[in-house]
Amino acid sequence: MAENLRAQSNQEQIDRLTRELEEAELFAQRLRAYIVAIRDEVAGGHAGRGLSMCNQALTEIDSATDVVATSPQLKERAGLDADNGPHRGSAD
């Protein structure tokens, strides 16, 4: 019974990590597309459009913090809250 629960938990973690990797890859592809498009605009003499596209990319990066840095809620669900506990050598 415990072995089945452990196997299920492992599979859930594998599935979650697979989804996160796929999302991160899609995020990276979108950023690469922004870079290419911005470079083309600037090379074509359209610095204003390039700057506007940079701002769009920065907005997307800012709104995608779960891809860039895991939120505390995701860490908690994943059991990765060791960073929040007392540190060795601390007075806690």
C-alpha positions as CSV (number, residue, x, y, z in Angstrom):
1,M,0.0,0.0,0.0
2,A,2.7,2.5,1.0
3,E,4.7,1.5,-2.1
4,N,1.7,2.3,-4.3
5,L,1.3,5.7,-2.6
6,R,5.0,6.4,-3.1
7,A,4.9,5.3,-6.8
8,Q,1.8,7.6,-7.3
9,S,3.6,10.5,-5.6
10,N,6.7,10.0,-7.7
11,Q,4.6,9.9,-10.9
12,E,2.8,13.1,-9.9
13,Q,6.1,14.8,-9.3
14,I,7.4,13.5,-12.7
15,D,4.2,14.8,-14.4
16,R,4.5,18.2,-12.6
17,L,8.1,18.6,-13.6
18,T,7.4,17.6,-17.2
19,R,4.7,20.2,-17.4
20,E,7.0,22.8,-15.9
21,L,9.8,22.0,-18.3
22,E,7.4,22.2,-21.3
23,E,6.0,25.6,-20.0
24,A,9.6,26.8,-19.6
25,E,10.5,25.8,-23.1
26,L,7.5,27.5,-24.6
27,F,8.4,30.6,-22.5
28,A,12.0,30.5,-23.9
29,Q,10.7,30.1,-27.4
30,R,8.4,33.2,-27.1
31,L,11.3,35.2,-25.8
32,R,13.6,34.1,-28.6
33,A,10.8,35.1,-31.1
34,Y,10.6,38.6,-29.4
35,I,14.4,38.9,-29.7
36,V,14.3,38.1,-33.4
37,A,11.4,40.4,-34.1
38,I,13.0,43.3,-32.1
39,R,16.3,42.9,-33.9
40,D,14.4,43.0,-37.2
41,E,12.6,46.2,-36.3
42,V,15.7,47.9,-35.1
43,A,17.7,46.8,-38.1
44,G,14.9,48.2,-40.3
45,G,15.2,51.6,-38.7
46,H,12.1,51.3,-36.5
47,A,13.6,51.9,-33.1
48,G,10.2,53.0,-31.6
49,R,8.5,49.7,-32.6
50,G,11.5,47.8,-31.3
51,L,11.3,49.6,-28.0
52,S,7.6,48.9,-27.8
53,M,8.2,45.2,-28.4
54,C,10.9,45.2,-25.7
55,N,8.3,46.6,-23.3
56,Q,5.8,43.9,-24.3
57,A,8.5,41.3,-23.7
58,L,9.3,42.7,-20.3
59,T,5.6,42.7,-19.4
60,E,5.4,39.1,-20.4
61,I,8.5,38.2,-18.4
62,D,7.2,40.1,-15.3
63,S,3.8,38.3,-15.5
64,A,5.4,34.9,-15.8
65,T,7.2,34.8,-12.5
66,D,6.1,31.2,-11.9
67,V,8.2,30.1,-14.9
68,V,11.2,32.2,-13.9
69,A,11.0,31.8,-10.1
70,T,8.7,29.4,-8.4
71,S,6.0,31.0,-6.2
72,P,5.9,30.1,-2.5
73,Q,2.6,28.3,-3.1
74,L,4.1,26.1,-5.8
75,K,7.1,25.4,-3.6
76,E,4.8,24.4,-0.7
77,R,2.8,22.1,-2.9
78,A,6.0,20.5,-4.3
79,G,7.4,20.1,-0.8
80,L,10.3,22.4,-1.5
81,D,9.9,24.6,1.5
82,A,13.3,23.6,3.0
83,D,14.5,27.1,2.3
84,N,11.9,28.5,4.7
85,G,13.1,26.5,7.7
86,P,15.8,27.3,10.2
87,H,19.3,27.4,8.7
88,R,22.2,25.6,10.2
89,G,24.1,27.7,12.6
90,S,21.2,30.1,13.1
91,A,19.9,30.9,16.6
92,D,16.4,29.4,15.8
